[in-house]
Amino acid sequence: MQDIAARNKEIALEVWGNDLASHKTGGPDDPAFKEHFDKYYTEDYWNHASEPGKDRGFQNAYFVRKAFSQLFTDPSFVIDKVAAEGDLVFLEGRFSAKHTGLTLYGVPASGVAVSQQQVHILRFRDFKISEHFVVRDDYEMYRQVVPIDQDAGILRFVDTEKYAEVAQ
């Protein structure tokens, strides 16, 4: 089991390191992208982060890459932590890019630099990625595209003046 987890982790780092940072796989219309998908993903790959009905297989990977390349320039995902157990690999890191195309959160391309912390969970089958889950705070990126003067975190929902009175 340890060897399987270690190999899956190695593949995850290879795929995610190359996918965003270097774009060695080319754009979605580049034949190298299809070769990349066939090499690293199962035919029935399921992206749980995509909307239902558009969340499966190469078609999903194609549309995600297309949207990604039309939304952002200079994307990177700096991996801070990685762990593997059995058929799962967990990657935690920071995504960053420039918003230079398409509409993001209702805002036309702004050229603003954006970033957000993300956790990606990849399930492997036969040393290929079969499922993808992601946890990210889209509000963090939204605030970078639409700057608003507001406290972050839980305090944005709390009347802090009311609780300051109680504390005295």
C-alpha positions in Angstrom: 0.0 0.0 0.0 2.9 2.4 0.9 4.4 1.9 -2.6 1.1 2.7 -4.3 0.6 5.9 -2.3 4.2 7.0 -2.9 3.8 6.4 -6.7 0.4 8.3 -6.8 2.0 11.2 -4.9 4.9 11.3 -7.4 2.4 11.4 -10.3 0.3 14.1 -8.6 3.3 16.3 -8.2 4.4 15.7 -11.8 1.0 16.5 -13.1 0.1 19.5 -10.9 3.6 21.0 -11.1 3.6 20.9 -14.9 -0.1 21.6 -15.4 -0.1 25.2 -14.1 3.4 26.4 -13.8 5.0 25.4 -17.1 2.1 24.6 -19.4 4.2 21.8 -21.0 0.9 20.2 -22.0 0.0 23.2 -24.2 -3.5 24.6 -24.6 -6.6 22.5 -24.8 -6.5 22.4 -28.6 -2.8 21.2 -28.7 -2.6 17.4 -29.3 -0.1 17.3 -26.4 -3.0 18.2 -24.1 -5.0 15.1 -25.2 -1.9 12.9 -24.8 -1.4 14.3 -21.3 -5.0 13.6 -20.4 -4.8 10.0 -21.7 -1.5 9.4 -19.8 -2.5 10.8 -16.4 -6.3 10.6 -16.2 -8.8 7.7 -16.4 -11.3 7.8 -19.3 -14.2 8.2 -16.8 -12.4 11.0 -14.8 -14.8 12.9 -12.6 -14.1 16.5 -11.6 -16.4 17.1 -8.5 -15.5 20.9 -8.7 -17.3 21.3 -12.1 -21.0 21.7 -12.6 -23.0 18.4 -12.9 -23.4 17.3 -16.5 -20.0 18.9 -17.5 -17.9 17.1 -14.9 -16.6 14.0 -16.6 -13.8 12.8 -18.8 -11.7 14.5 -21.4 -14.6 16.9 -22.3 -14.4 18.3 -18.7 -10.6 18.6 -18.8 -10.9 20.4 -22.1 -13.5 22.9 -21.0 -11.7 23.6 -17.7 -8.4 24.2 -19.5 -10.1 26.4 -22.1 -11.8 28.6 -19.5 -8.7 28.7 -17.4 -6.5 29.8 -20.4 -9.1 32.5 -21.3 -9.5 33.8 -17.8 -5.9 33.9 -16.6 -2.3 34.6 -17.7 0.8 33.5 -15.8 -1.0 30.9 -13.6 0.9 29.0 -11.0 0.1 26.6 -8.2 2.8 26.6 -5.6 2.5 23.4 -3.6 3.2 23.8 0.1 2.0 20.5 1.4 1.4 17.1 -0.1 0.3 13.8 1.5 -0.8 10.5 0.2 -2.7 7.6 1.7 -3.9 4.6 -0.4 -5.6 5.9 -3.5 -5.8 9.5 -2.3 -3.3 12.4 -2.7 -3.8 15.7 -1.0 -2.2 18.9 -2.4 -2.3 22.2 -0.5 -0.9 25.4 -2.0 -1.5 28.8 -3.4 -2.9 29.5 -6.9 -2.0 32.8 -8.4 -2.4 34.4 -11.8 -3.5 37.6 -13.6 -7.2 38.1 -14.5 -6.8 39.1 -18.2 -9.8 37.6 -20.0 -13.4 36.6 -19.7 -15.7 37.6 -16.9 -14.8 36.5 -13.3 -17.4 37.0 -10.6 -19.3 39.3 -13.0 -16.2 41.5 -13.5 -14.7 41.9 -17.0 -11.0 41.3 -17.4 -9.2 43.6 -15.0 -5.5 42.7 -15.3 -5.4 42.4 -11.5 -3.2 39.8 -9.8 -5.3 37.2 -8.0 -4.4 34.4 -5.6 -6.1 32.0 -3.3 -5.2 29.1 -1.0 -6.5 25.7 -2.4 -6.6 22.1 -1.3 -6.9 19.5 -4.1 -7.8 15.9 -3.4 -7.0 13.4 -6.2 -8.3 9.9 -6.2 -6.2 7.4 -8.2 -7.0 4.2 -10.0 -4.3 2.2 -11.7 -1.9 5.1 -11.3 -4.2 7.6 -13.1 -6.3 10.4 -11.6 -9.9 9.2 -11.5 -11.5 11.9 -9.3 -10.8 15.5 -8.4 -12.1 17.4 -5.4 -11.1 21.0 -4.4 -11.6 23.2 -1.4 -11.0 26.9 -2.0 -12.2 30.2 -0.7 -13.7 31.9 -3.8 -14.5 35.0 -1.6 -10.8 35.6 -1.2 -10.4 35.9 -4.9 -13.6 37.8 -5.4 -12.3 40.5 -3.0 -9.2 40.8 -5.1 -11.2 41.4 -8.3 -13.9 43.5 -6.6 -12.1 45.3 -3.7 -14.4 46.2 -0.8 -13.6 47.6 2.5 -14.5 44.8 4.9 -12.9 42.6 7.5 -12.1 39.1 6.4 -12.9 35.9 8.1 -15.6 35.4 10.7 -15.5 39.0 11.9 -17.2 40.1 8.7 -20.4 38.5 10.0 -20.2 39.8 13.6 -21.2 43.1 15.1 -17.9 43.6 16.9 -19.1 46.8 18.6 -21.8 44.9 20.4 -19.3 42.3 21.7 -16.8 44.9 22.7 -19.5 46.3 25.1 -20.0 42.9 26.6 -16.2 42.4 27.1 -15.9 45.5 29.3 
